[in-house]
Amino acid sequence: MMTTAEEACAVCGDAVDKSNSALCGGCDRRFHLNLRNDVEGKDCGDVWIDEQYLSLSFACFACLGGQPAAGGQSEPPVGQGH
């Protein structure tokens, strides 16, 4: 059960806190995002570099249109669908 200080993930509905989540730039709701690559964590969204503004952009999978492809690939292999 979540306490009042915890928020629910915009994608999966599980509890999130500021140490394992980010705010979506699309819907402005919190979602799971593993901010470290040396520990296991849950990702319910993505982060990338916005080349126009030279800043990080964050978005949940609900705003991005769904879960990434199986196997961790979020893009098709080069030459297929590009």
Secondary structure, DSSP 8 states (H G I E B T S, - for coil): ---TT-EE-TTT--EE-GGGEEE-TTT--EEE----SSS----SEEEEEETTTTEEEEEEHHHHTS---GGG-SS--TTS--
